[in-house]
Amino acid sequence: MRFILAATLASIAIMIMVGQTIGMNEIGVKLNFSQMPVEFTCLGKNISPEIGLSGVNAATIALILDDPDAPRGTFTHWIMWNIEPVSKIPEAIPNASNLEDPIVAVQGVNGAGKIGYIGPCPPPGKPHRYFFRVYGLDSTLDLKAGSNRSQLETAMKGHILQEGEAMATFGR
């Protein structure tokens, strides 16, 4: 009886420790702004912003940038995967399918059906929220360049080790 009680208590302790570890296994995602600067939008240069990352402990990184406030439902502004572990994703990533410089990565289509980043361009009115979601993955994804968000999310299933996000707003 004592053995069963001890084994049960040990199992509970392990579950508590595992739960605490999972909560601490987040990627820090840092933007240098809380309101999207115009240069990163359709009103400016329409280039991608720099994204700082910390605590990455994964084989590769994936990124999804979306606007859940878009008039026709969530609009995907950018998807990228097989990003080598880096401390920052630099500004002005080229809109190319396969990247070797300034980082190694693969990009897919955004909500407009084009490869790479497309900046915020909400209709006049209330500012929209833009979520930069970053995922640490256990391996590279076998997903062809130009894939869409749904295909990326399906490919990531079972491979996500870490997650993190940052949010910025933009309105006009």
C-alpha positions as CSV (number, residue, x, y, z in Angstrom):
1,M,0.0,0.0,0.0
2,R,2.8,2.4,0.9
3,F,4.5,1.6,-2.4
4,I,1.4,2.5,-4.4
5,L,1.0,5.7,-2.5
6,A,4.6,6.6,-3.0
7,A,4.4,5.8,-6.7
8,T,1.3,7.9,-7.1
9,L,2.9,10.9,-5.3
10,A,6.0,10.6,-7.5
11,S,3.8,10.6,-10.6
12,I,2.0,13.7,-9.5
13,A,5.3,15.5,-8.7
14,I,6.6,14.6,-12.2
15,M,3.4,15.9,-13.9
16,I,3.7,19.2,-11.9
17,M,7.4,19.6,-12.9
18,V,6.6,18.8,-16.6
19,G,3.8,21.4,-16.5
20,Q,6.1,24.0,-15.1
21,T,8.7,23.3,-17.7
22,I,6.2,23.6,-20.6
23,G,5.1,27.0,-19.3
24,M,8.7,28.2,-19.3
25,N,9.5,26.9,-22.7
26,E,8.5,30.1,-24.6
27,I,10.2,32.1,-27.3
28,G,10.6,35.7,-26.5
29,V,9.4,37.8,-29.4
30,K,10.3,41.5,-29.4
31,L,9.3,44.3,-31.7
32,N,10.8,47.7,-31.4
33,F,7.4,49.3,-31.5
34,S,3.8,48.7,-30.3
35,Q,2.3,50.7,-33.1
36,M,3.5,49.6,-36.6
37,P,5.7,52.3,-38.1
38,V,4.4,53.5,-41.5
39,E,7.5,52.2,-43.3
40,F,6.3,48.6,-42.7
41,T,2.8,49.2,-44.1
42,C,1.2,49.8,-47.5
43,L,1.5,53.5,-46.9
44,G,5.3,53.3,-46.6
45,K,8.0,51.0,-48.0
46,N,5.9,47.9,-47.3
47,I,9.0,46.1,-45.9
48,S,9.1,43.6,-43.1
49,P,10.2,44.8,-39.6
50,E,13.0,43.4,-37.5
51,I,11.8,40.8,-35.0
52,G,14.0,40.0,-32.0
53,L,14.0,36.4,-30.7
54,S,15.2,35.0,-27.4
55,G,15.1,31.6,-25.7
56,V,15.0,29.7,-29.0
57,N,15.9,26.1,-28.3
58,A,14.8,24.4,-31.5
59,A,16.1,23.0,-34.8
60,T,14.2,25.5,-36.9
61,I,11.7,28.4,-36.5
62,A,8.4,29.2,-38.2
63,L,6.6,32.5,-38.3
64,I,3.0,33.5,-39.0
65,L,2.0,37.2,-39.1
66,D,-1.8,37.8,-39.2
67,D,-4.5,40.4,-38.7
68,P,-7.6,38.9,-36.9
69,D,-9.5,42.2,-37.3
70,A,-9.6,42.2,-41.1
71,P,-13.1,42.8,-42.6
72,R,-13.3,39.3,-44.3
73,G,-11.8,37.4,-41.4
74,T,-8.2,36.7,-40.4
75,F,-5.7,38.0,-43.0
76,T,-2.3,36.3,-43.2
77,H,0.4,38.9,-43.9
78,W,3.4,36.6,-43.9
79,I,4.5,33.0,-43.4
80,M,8.0,31.7,-43.2
81,W,9.5,28.4,-42.0
82,N,12.7,26.4,-41.9
83,I,14.3,29.6,-40.4
84,E,17.7,28.8,-39.0
85,P,17.8,29.5,-35.2
86,V,18.6,33.2,-35.0
87,S,18.4,35.9,-32.4
88,K,16.7,38.3,-34.8
89,I,14.9,38.2,-38.1
90,P,16.2,41.3,-39.9
91,E,14.2,44.1,-41.4
92,A,13.4,44.0,-45.2
93,I,13.4,40.3,-45.8
94,P,13.2,39.8,-49.6
95,N,9.9,38.4,-51.0
96,A,11.6,35.3,-52.4
97,S,10.5,31.7,-52.0
98,N,13.9,30.3,-50.8
99,L,16.2,32.6,-48.8
100,E,19.9,32.2,-48.2
101,D,20.6,35.8,-47.2
102,P,20.1,37.7,-44.8
103,I,18.8,34.5,-43.2
104,V,18.1,30.9,-44.3
105,A,14.4,30.3,-44.7
106,V,11.5,29.3,-46.9
107,Q,8.5,31.6,-47.5
108,G,4.9,30.9,-48.5
109,V,2.0,32.9,-49.9
110,N,0.3,35.6,-47.9
111,G,-3.4,36.4,-47.9
112,A,-3.0,38.2,-51.2
113,G,-1.6,35.1,-52.8
114,K,1.9,36.5,-53.1
115,I,5.2,35.1,-51.7
116,G,6.6,36.9,-48.7
117,Y,5.6,39.8,-46.5
118,I,2.8,42.2,-47.3
119,G,2.4,45.1,-44.9
120,P,-0.7,46.2,-43.0
121,C,-3.2,48.1,-45.0
122,P,-6.5,48.2,-43.0
123,P,-9.5,50.2,-44.1
124,P,-10.0,53.6,-42.3
125,G,-11.4,53.2,-38.8
126,K,-10.4,51.4,-35.7
127,P,-6.8,50.2,-35.6
128,H,-6.2,46.5,-36.3
129,R,-4.0,44.1,-34.3
130,Y,-1.1,42.3,-36.0
131,F,0.2,39.2,-34.3
132,F,3.7,38.0,-34.9
133,R,3.6,34.3,-33.9
134,V,6.8,32.4,-33.7
135,Y,7.2,28.6,-33.3
136,G,10.3,26.6,-32.4
137,L,10.2,23.3,-34.3
138,D,12.0,20.0,-33.7
139,S,13.1,19.6,-37.4
140,T,13.0,21.2,-40.8
141,L,9.6,20.9,-42.5
142,D,9.2,19.0,-45.7
143,L,7.0,21.7,-47.2
144,K,7.6,23.3,-50.6
145,A,8.1,27.0,-51.0
146,G,5.0,28.9,-51.9
147,S,2.7,26.8,-49.7
148,N,-0.2,28.5,-47.9
149,R,-0.9,29.0,-44.2
150,S,-3.1,25.9,-43.9
151,Q,-0.4,23.7,-45.3
152,L,2.2,25.2,-43.0
153,E,0.0,24.7,-39.9
154,T,-0.7,21.1,-41.0
155,A,3.1,20.5,-41.5
156,M,3.9,21.9,-38.1
157,K,1.6,19.5,-36.2
158,G,3.6,17.3,-33.9
159,H,6.7,19.4,-34.4
160,I,6.1,22.4,-32.2
161,L,8.5,22.6,-29.2
162,Q,8.1,26.3,-28.3
163,E,5.9,29.3,-29.1
164,G,5.9,33.0,-28.6
165,E,4.2,36.1,-29.9
166,A,4.2,39.8,-30.0
167,M,1.5,42.2,-31.2
168,A,1.4,45.6,-32.7
169,T,-1.4,47.8,-33.9
170,F,-1.9,50.0,-37.0
171,G,-4.8,52.1,-38.2
172,R,-5.5,54.8,-40.7
